[in-house]
């Protein structure tokens, strides 16, 4: 029996035991299986990112690394036709993202002119960790330890890199992964 089928069976069994606390997305076999809401509430189907390299970043408005929004926007301006940047606000680290989705959107636009795709606030660690971040951790062996951790997903939907908060989105190691054909 394949691992994917075993995972789906386990998800079904857990959801039967614990009700709706287990999301159907927990059984996502691929990055492209996810669907999530943007900050404005629009559902985004990740299948639209097929064929592009993707940088996934957990963000926060009141963090010492918040200035990285400017670097993320610069990266979006330079490589936006080939690379998708996906920002996920999270309030998991010292409550540095206390705002509502509307407040986060206003902050990002006013202070950094953010045009890359931002999603609704989620949890990136703990028992309420979003299924996307469970998937990212399962594929990379890495979990965010602070705000502005970065995962690089290649054009085939595979996690090919993880970078901690202190590494700039414009770091040569990140750029080389994002530019790979």
Order of alpha helices (4+ residues) and beta strands (2+ residues): alpha-beta-beta-beta-alpha-beta-alpha-beta-alpha-beta-beta-alpha
